[in-house]
């Protein structure tokens, strides 16, 4: 009797057979496959629904850089080489405006560099990539010498990628806005009082519109 009971206990402790173990592994594999599929799809949805913060942050920093530089515009009507020149042009996807002007760079005296520099903002095609898929690159051109050749020379710094459209709108009285014509101090002999900056960027699979308002002419003589 005792022997029969011991054999029963031993049999109950043998564990799983090879067939049972194979079934357990198969079931766990199916469960892991389902879980991985759900997780992968959830990651895709999260990635599509929440665009990368880095791309948006770089674009917003670029927008603030443009606003600050325009606010620090330096202009004297009797000096011909000082211009505020905005060129408006369009592409198939939106605006591709350019802006060139003289701007005061804070902290330049401490570094021993010219305080007033010629600055441009413009879009250009990304190197070795497709514009229609990747968008343009926003550049800041900075020339330490304000000379008779506005828009030429200097160093070019990429600020943001995936820019689909860059549009500058100008107003002298906050009522009438100049968009298609741009702005040229050689013709108007005055700075605009307001500059609206609109930038459309590609963030992930979506387009996002950023906008700010600048008031040029803190340094007017």
TORTI-366467 format. One record per residue (C-alpha): residue number from 0; x negated, y, z. Coordinates in steps of 0.1 Angstrom, whole numbers. Layout:
BEGIN
+-----+-------+-------+-------+
| pos |     x |     y |     z |
+-----+-------+-------+-------+
| NUM |     X |     Y |     Z |
...
+-----+-------+-------+-------+
//
This chain:
BEGIN
+-----+-------+-------+-------+
| pos |     x |     y |     z |
+-----+-------+-------+-------+
|   0 |     0 |     0 |     0 |
|   1 |   -28 |    24 |    10 |
|   2 |   -47 |    14 |   -22 |
|   3 |   -17 |    22 |   -44 |
|   4 |   -12 |    56 |   -28 |
|   5 |   -49 |    64 |   -32 |
|   6 |   -47 |    55 |   -69 |
|   7 |   -17 |    77 |   -74 |
|   8 |   -35 |   107 |   -57 |
|   9 |   -66 |   101 |   -79 |
|  10 |   -45 |   100 |  -110 |
|  11 |   -28 |   133 |  -101 |
|  12 |   -63 |   149 |   -97 |
|  13 |   -77 |   138 |  -131 |
|  14 |   -67 |   171 |  -147 |
|  15 |   -57 |   177 |  -183 |
|  16 |   -63 |   153 |  -211 |
|  17 |   -80 |   163 |  -244 |
|  18 |   -46 |   166 |  -261 |
|  19 |   -32 |   188 |  -233 |
|  20 |   -63 |   209 |  -233 |
|  21 |   -61 |   214 |  -271 |
|  22 |   -25 |   225 |  -267 |
|  23 |   -34 |   250 |  -240 |
|  24 |   -62 |   265 |  -262 |
|  25 |   -39 |   267 |  -292 |
|  26 |   -12 |   285 |  -272 |
|  27 |   -38 |   309 |  -257 |
|  28 |   -51 |   316 |  -292 |
|  29 |   -17 |   325 |  -305 |
|  30 |   -11 |   348 |  -275 |
|  31 |   -44 |   365 |  -279 |
|  32 |   -37 |   370 |  -316 |
|  33 |    -3 |   386 |  -309 |
|  34 |   -18 |   408 |  -282 |
|  35 |   -47 |   419 |  -304 |
|  36 |   -23 |   427 |  -332 |
|  37 |    -1 |   448 |  -310 |
|  38 |   -31 |   466 |  -295 |
|  39 |   -46 |   473 |  -330 |
|  40 |   -13 |   487 |  -342 |
|  41 |    -9 |   508 |  -311 |
|  42 |   -44 |   522 |  -316 |
|  43 |   -36 |   531 |  -352 |
|  44 |    -4 |   549 |  -341 |
|  45 |   -22 |   568 |  -314 |
|  46 |   -50 |   577 |  -338 |
|  47 |   -24 |   590 |  -364 |
|  48 |    -3 |   607 |  -338 |
|  49 |   -31 |   624 |  -319 |
|  50 |   -57 |   639 |  -344 |
|  51 |   -93 |   640 |  -333 |
|  52 |   -99 |   667 |  -308 |
|  53 |  -134 |   674 |  -321 |
|  54 |  -122 |   685 |  -356 |
|  55 |   -96 |   708 |  -341 |
|  56 |  -120 |   723 |  -316 |
|  57 |  -146 |   731 |  -342 |
|  58 |  -120 |   748 |  -363 |
|  59 |  -108 |   768 |  -334 |
|  60 |  -143 |   779 |  -325 |
|  61 |  -149 |   789 |  -361 |
|  62 |  -117 |   809 |  -361 |
|  63 |  -128 |   827 |  -329 |
|  64 |  -162 |   833 |  -344 |
|  65 |  -146 |   850 |  -374 |
|  66 |  -123 |   871 |  -352 |
|  67 |  -152 |   883 |  -330 |
|  68 |  -174 |   892 |  -360 |
|  69 |  -146 |   911 |  -376 |
|  70 |  -139 |   930 |  -344 |
|  71 |  -175 |   940 |  -343 |
|  72 |  -175 |   955 |  -378 |
|  73 |  -200 |   983 |  -382 |
|  74 |  -190 |  1009 |  -408 |
|  75 |  -201 |  1044 |  -419 |
|  76 |  -184 |  1058 |  -449 |
|  77 |  -214 |  1078 |  -461 |
|  78 |  -237 |  1048 |  -462 |
|  79 |  -232 |  1030 |  -495 |
|  80 |  -247 |   997 |  -485 |
|  81 |  -222 |   993 |  -457 |
|  82 |  -192 |   976 |  -472 |
|  83 |  -161 |   957 |  -460 |
|  84 |  -153 |   935 |  -490 |
|  85 |  -126 |   909 |  -490 |
|  86 |  -121 |   888 |  -522 |
|  87 |   -89 |   869 |  -526 |
|  88 |   -87 |   838 |  -547 |
|  89 |   -66 |   806 |  -548 |
|  90 |   -71 |   770 |  -555 |
|  91 |   -48 |   741 |  -562 |
|  92 |   -44 |   734 |  -524 |
|  93 |   -43 |   770 |  -511 |
|  94 |   -64 |   801 |  -506 |
|  95 |  -101 |   803 |  -509 |
|  96 |  -108 |   838 |  -497 |
|  97 |  -142 |   854 |  -490 |
|  98 |  -151 |   883 |  -467 |
|  99 |  -184 |   902 |  -465 |
| 100 |  -191 |   931 |  -440 |
| 101 |  -217 |   945 |  -416 |
| 102 |  -212 |   933 |  -380 |
| 103 |  -229 |   941 |  -347 |
| 104 |  -244 |   909 |  -331 |
| 105 |  -243 |   911 |  -293 |
| 106 |  -276 |   903 |  -276 |
| 107 |  -297 |   909 |  -307 |
| 108 |  -318 |   935 |  -289 |
| 109 |  -330 |   910 |  -263 |
| 110 |  -342 |   887 |  -291 |
| 111 |  -359 |   914 |  -310 |
| 112 |  -337 |   909 |  -341 |
| 113 |  -316 |   935 |  -360 |
| 114 |  -284 |   944 |  -342 |
| 115 |  -264 |   951 |  -373 |
| 116 |  -263 |   923 |  -398 |
| 117 |  -245 |   915 |  -430 |
| 118 |  -220 |   886 |  -425 |
| 119 |  -199 |   866 |  -449 |
| 120 |  -173 |   839 |  -444 |
| 121 |  -165 |   816 |  -474 |
| 122 |  -155 |   781 |  -484 |
| 123 |  -176 |   757 |  -504 |
| 124 |  -174 |   721 |  -516 |
| 125 |  -187 |   695 |  -492 |
| 126 |  -221 |   680 |  -503 |
| 127 |  -217 |   648 |  -523 |
| 128 |  -180 |   644 |  -513 |
| 129 |  -146 |   649 |  -529 |
| 130 |  -129 |   682 |  -521 |
| 131 |   -94 |   668 |  -528 |
| 132 |  -100 |   642 |  -501 |
| 133 |  -123 |   659 |  -476 |
| 134 |  -114 |   696 |  -480 |
| 135 |  -139 |   724 |  -480 |
| 136 |  -167 |   734 |  -456 |
| 137 |  -164 |   768 |  -439 |
| 138 |  -197 |   787 |  -440 |
| 139 |  -210 |   817 |  -422 |
| 140 |  -237 |   836 |  -441 |
| 141 |  -258 |   859 |  -420 |
| 142 |  -284 |   883 |  -434 |
| 143 |  -305 |   903 |  -410 |
| 144 |  -310 |   930 |  -436 |
| 145 |  -280 |   950 |  -447 |
| 146 |  -291 |   959 |  -482 |
| 147 |  -277 |   970 |  -516 |
| 148 |  -267 |   934 |  -525 |
| 149 |  -238 |   925 |  -504 |
| 150 |  -230 |   888 |  -503 |
| 151 |  -264 |   876 |  -513 |
| 152 |  -294 |   863 |  -494 |
| 153 |  -295 |   853 |  -457 |
| 154 |  -290 |   820 |  -441 |
| 155 |  -258 |   799 |  -445 |
| 156 |  -244 |   780 |  -415 |
| 157 |  -216 |   753 |  -418 |
| 158 |  -190 |   760 |  -392 |
| 159 |  -161 |   736 |  -398 |
| 160 |  -152 |   708 |  -422 |
| 161 |  -119 |   696 |  -437 |
| 162 |  -107 |   732 |  -444 |
| 163 |   -80 |   731 |  -470 |
| 164 |   -72 |   769 |  -471 |
| 165 |   -88 |   801 |  -458 |
| 166 |   -67 |   833 |  -462 |
| 167 |   -74 |   868 |  -451 |
| 168 |   -46 |   894 |  -451 |
| 169 |   -53 |   931 |  -445 |
| 170 |   -32 |   960 |  -433 |
| 171 |   -39 |   996 |  -426 |
| 172 |    -6 |  1004 |  -409 |
| 173 |     6 |   970 |  -396 |
| 174 |    36 |   972 |  -421 |
| 175 |    21 |   967 |  -455 |
| 176 |    -2 |   937 |  -460 |
| 177 |   -27 |   932 |  -487 |
| 178 |   -32 |   896 |  -497 |
| 179 |   -37 |   891 |  -534 |
| 180 |   -57 |   923 |  -538 |
| 181 |   -82 |   917 |  -510 |
| 182 |   -99 |   948 |  -495 |
| 183 |  -128 |   970 |  -508 |
| 184 |  -141 |  1000 |  -489 |
| 185 |  -157 |  1012 |  -522 |
| 186 |  -121 |  1018 |  -535 |
| 187 |  -102 |  1025 |  -503 |
| 188 |  -129 |  1043 |  -483 |
| 189 |  -115 |  1030 |  -451 |
| 190 |  -114 |   999 |  -430 |
| 191 |   -82 |   979 |  -425 |
| 192 |   -68 |   982 |  -390 |
| 193 |   -57 |   946 |  -388 |
| 194 |   -70 |   914 |  -404 |
| 195 |   -49 |   883 |  -402 |
| 196 |   -69 |   851 |  -405 |
| 197 |   -51 |   819 |  -415 |
| 198 |   -68 |   786 |  -419 |
| 199 |   -53 |   753 |  -428 |
| 200 |   -74 |   723 |  -418 |
| 201 |   -72 |   685 |  -423 |
| 202 |   -73 |   668 |  -390 |
| 203 |   -70 |   630 |  -394 |
| 204 |   -42 |   623 |  -418 |
| 205 |   -24 |   656 |  -410 |
| 206 |   -27 |   692 |  -420 |
| 207 |   -28 |   718 |  -393 |
| 208 |   -24 |   756 |  -395 |
| 209 |   -45 |   779 |  -373 |
| 210 |   -41 |   817 |  -372 |
| 211 |   -54 |   847 |  -353 |
| 212 |   -55 |   885 |  -356 |
| 213 |   -86 |   907 |  -357 |
| 214 |   -90 |   944 |  -354 |
| 215 |  -121 |   956 |  -372 |
| 216 |  -140 |   988 |  -365 |
| 217 |  -152 |   989 |  -329 |
| 218 |  -183 |  1005 |  -344 |
| 219 |  -172 |  1032 |  -367 |
| 220 |  -190 |  1065 |  -373 |
+-----+-------+-------+-------+
//
